[in-house]
Amino acid sequence: MVAKPAILVARAIFPDVLEKLAQHCTVESNTEDRDWTPEELVRRLQGKVGALTTGSQRIDAALLAACPDLRIVANMAVGYNNFDLDAMTRAGVQGTNTPDVLTETTADFGFALLMA
């Protein structure tokens, strides 16, 4: 039996999402939804191959050097300015984000402002 890959969910997410992730991965999650210090983030990423982050967790060369097992960081955010893309490329770590998650909401809000 192949072991499930270990991942870290750095901020609180819906329980049903955690359950789906747990079907495929060994999940450690931030149930307290605290913004961890960089040192705590590094400690929790030890042995993890993946991380679900938000824009508040900086993924830089120092973190990547301390977390050699890390292979992917998925940002639950539109942007990716918390990623040091050059350092991630050098380390062979893939980064993803959710670029269009707010597009429709932003358009709806803009239209509502026009009608107000």
N, C-alpha and C positions, 0 to 999 in steps of 0.2 A: 504494500500500500504506500503510495506516494504522500508525503506530508503536504498539508495545505500551506501555501505561501503566507507568511506573516505580514500583516499590514497595520498601520497606525491611522486612526481617524482622529485628527488633531482638534476638532471642535465637535460639539454635540450635533447629531443629526437624528432624523426620525427613526424610531425603533424598527419599523418595518424595513428600512434601508439597511440597518445593521444586521437584521436577520438574513436578508438576501446576501449581503457580503459574507456572512458567517457560513453560508452554504458552500462557499468556494475558498475562503481564506480563514486563517486564524486572526481574529480581530482584537486589537486593543483600542479602546475608545476613550475619549475625553468626556466622560459622563457629567463631570462638574462644569463643563464648558468654560474652563479657565484659559486665559491666554498664557501659555507656558513661556518661561524664560528660554532663551536660546540653549542654555545648558541643559535644562530639563527636556527640551525637544530632542536634543542629541541623545540624551540618556534613553529616552523612550523609543527612539528610532533604532537602537542597537538590535541587530538581527532581523530587522524588517526589510522587506524587498519593495514595499510600496507605502505611500502615504497619501491620505486625503487631507488637503490643507485649505485654508482660506488665505486671503491676501495678507494676513498678519504674521504668518510664519515665513521668515526669510530663509530661502534655500540658497546658500552661498558656498564658496569653496571650502571654508572652514568646516561647515556642517557636513559637506559631502566627503571630505577627507576623514572625518570622524565616523562616518556611516558607510563603510565600503560595500555593504550588502544592498544598499538602496538602488533600485533600478527604475522606478517610476514615481513621480509626484503628480497627483491630480488635484488641481486647484478648483475648489468649489467657488469660483469667482469669475467675473467677466475678464478681468485683466490678468497679467502675469508679471507685474512689476516687482513682485517679491522673489522672482526667480533670477538668479545670476545665470543667464542662458549660456554664456561662454564656459563657466565652470561646470554646468550640467553637461554640456556637450563633451568637454574634456573627460568627465567622469563616466560618460556613457549612460547618463540618467535622463530618461525621457520626461518631459513636462507636458501637461495638458491643462486646458481651462474650458470654461463654458461661455464662449463668446457671444452667443445670441440669446442667452437666457432672459435678458431684460428688454429685448427689442420691442416686443408687442406691448408690454406694460408701459414702457416709455412713450410709445406712440399714443396709447390710450390716455395717459396722463396729460400729454400735450394737447390732445383734442379736447379733453375735459376743461383744461385751462382756457382754451379758445371759447368754449361755450359759456364759461362763468362770467 
